[in-house]
Amino acid sequence: MSTTALLEEQRRVKEIARQIFGNEQKTTRWFTTPKERFGGRSPQQMSETTEGLQQVEQLLIALQEGYF
């Protein structure tokens, strides 16, 4: 994936998070807090790669659908 495409995907995934958490402050806190699921890395760190971003998106979708 090109850098431009990755940036577009990051924006799209962040928008999903905003819809879930309701505001920028909660979204930023969620993105910057390390998660056990990501081996102690934050969603922001995971989002630096296509593979990691996909994992972040999967977690957000699970949250959105009420699996957690």
Phi and psi in degrees as GROMACS dihedral restraints (atoms count N, CA, C in turn):
[ dihedral_restraints ]
;  ai    aj    ak    al  type     phi  dphi    fc
    3     4     5     6     1   -71.6    20    10
    4     5     6     7     1   162.8    20    10
    6     7     8     9     1   -59.2    20    10
    7     8     9    10     1   -42.4    20    10
    9    10    11    12     1   -62.6    20    10
   10    11    12    13     1   -44.2    20    10
   12    13    14    15     1   -64.1    20    10
   13    14    15    16     1   -39.9    20    10
   15    16    17    18     1   -63.3    20    10
   16    17    18    19     1   -43.1    20    10
   18    19    20    21     1   -61.5    20    10
   19    20    21    22     1   -40.8    20    10
   21    22    23    24     1   -64.1    20    10
   22    23    24    25     1   -41.5    20    10
   24    25    26    27     1   -66.1    20    10
   25    26    27    28     1   -39.0    20    10
   27    28    29    30     1   -60.7    20    10
   28    29    30    31     1   -43.2    20    10
   30    31    32    33     1   -62.2    20    10
   31    32    33    34     1   -43.0    20    10
   33    34    35    36     1   -63.6    20    10
   34    35    36    37     1   -44.5    20    10
   36    37    38    39     1   -67.0    20    10
   37    38    39    40     1   -38.5    20    10
   39    40    41    42     1   -64.4    20    10
   40    41    42    43     1   -34.2    20    10
   42    43    44    45     1   -66.5    20    10
   43    44    45    46     1   -37.7    20    10
   45    46    47    48     1   -59.3    20    10
   46    47    48    49     1   -44.4    20    10
   48    49    50    51     1   -62.4    20    10
   49    50    51    52     1   -41.8    20    10
   51    52    53    54     1   -60.3    20    10
   52    53    54    55     1   -39.5    20    10
   54    55    56    57     1   -64.5    20    10
   55    56    57    58     1   -37.0    20    10
   57    58    59    60     1   -73.4    20    10
   58    59    60    61     1   -48.2    20    10
   60    61    62    63     1   -89.4    20    10
   61    62    63    64     1   -15.4    20    10
   63    64    65    66     1    88.2    20    10
   64    65    66    67     1   -20.9    20    10
   66    67    68    69     1  -155.9    20    10
   67    68    69    70     1   166.9    20    10
   69    70    71    72     1   -65.5    20    10
   70    71    72    73     1   -39.4    20    10
   72    73    74    75     1   -62.1    20    10
   73    74    75    76     1   -47.6    20    10
   75    76    77    78     1   -66.5    20    10
   76    77    78    79     1   -37.8    20    10
   78    79    80    81     1   -63.0    20    10
   79    80    81    82     1   -46.8    20    10
   81    82    83    84     1   -62.4    20    10
   82    83    84    85     1   -42.7    20    10
   84    85    86    87     1   -61.0    20    10
   85    86    87    88     1   -43.9    20    10
   87    88    89    90     1   -63.6    20    10
   88    89    90    91     1   -43.4    20    10
   90    91    92    93     1   -68.5    20    10
   91    92    93    94     1   -25.5    20    10
   93    94    95    96     1  -101.6    20    10
   94    95    96    97     1    -4.6    20    10
   96    97    98    99     1   -90.8    20    10
   97    98    99   100     1   125.8    20    10
   99   100   101   102     1   -58.4    20    10
  100   101   102   103     1   143.9    20    10
  102   103   104   105     1  -121.1    20    10
  103   104   105   106     1   136.5    20    10
  105   106   107   108     1   -55.9    20    10
  106   107   108   109     1   -41.4    20    10
  108   109   110   111     1   -56.4    20    10
  109   110   111   112     1   -28.5    20    10
  111   112   113   114     1  -103.5    20    10
  112   113   114   115     1    24.8    20    10
  114   115   116   117     1    65.5    20    10
  115   116   117   118     1    32.8    20    10
  117   118   119   120     1    85.6    20    10
  118   119   120   121     1     3.0    20    10
  120   121   122   123     1   -91.6    20    10
  121   122   123   124     1   154.7    20    10
  123   124   125   126     1   -85.1    20    10
  124   125   126   127     1   158.5    20    10
  126   127   128   129     1   -56.4    20    10
  127   128   129   130     1   -34.0    20    10
  129   130   131   132     1   -62.0    20    10
  130   131   132   133     1   -44.8    20    10
  132   133   134   135     1   -65.2    20    10
  133   134   135   136     1   -41.5    20    10
  135   136   137   138     1   -62.5    20    10
  136   137   138   139     1   -33.0    20    10
  138   139   140   141     1   -72.4    20    10
  139   140   141   142     1    -0.8    20    10
  141   142   143   144     1   -75.3    20    10
  142   143   144   145     1   -15.5    20    10
  144   145   146   147     1  -124.7    20    10
  145   146   147   148     1   156.5    20    10
  147   148   149   150     1   -59.8    20    10
  148   149   150   151     1   -46.0    20    10
  150   151   152   153     1   -61.6    20    10
  151   152   153   154     1   -45.5    20    10
  153   154   155   156     1   -64.7    20    10
  154   155   156   157     1   -39.9    20    10
  156   157   158   159     1   -62.8    20    10
  157   158   159   160     1   -37.8    20    10
  159   160   161   162     1   -63.2    20    10
  160   161   162   163     1   -38.5    20    10
  162   163   164   165     1   -66.4    20    10
  163   164   165   166     1   -39.9    20    10
  165   166   167   168     1   -62.7    20    10
  166   167   168   169     1   -45.2    20    10
  168   169   170   171     1   -61.7    20    10
  169   170   171   172     1   -41.8    20    10
  171   172   173   174     1   -60.9    20    10
  172   173   174   175     1   -41.4    20    10
  174   175   176   177     1   -65.2    20    10
  175   176   177   178     1   -43.1    20    10
  177   178   179   180     1   -62.2    20    10
  178   179   180   181     1   -42.0    20    10
  180   181   182   183     1   -63.6    20    10
  181   182   183   184     1   -40.8    20    10
  183   184   185   186     1   -62.2    20    10
  184   185   186   187     1   -41.5    20    10
  186   187   188   189     1   -63.5    20    10
  187   188   189   190     1   -44.3    20    10
  189   190   191   192     1   -62.0    20    10
  190   191   192   193     1   -36.0    20    10
  192   193   194   195     1   -89.0    20    10
  193   194   195   196     1     2.0    20    10
  195   196   197   198     1    84.5    20    10
  196   197   198   199     1    20.4    20    10
  198   199   200   201     1   -76.6    20    10
  199   200   201   202     1   -14.6    20    10
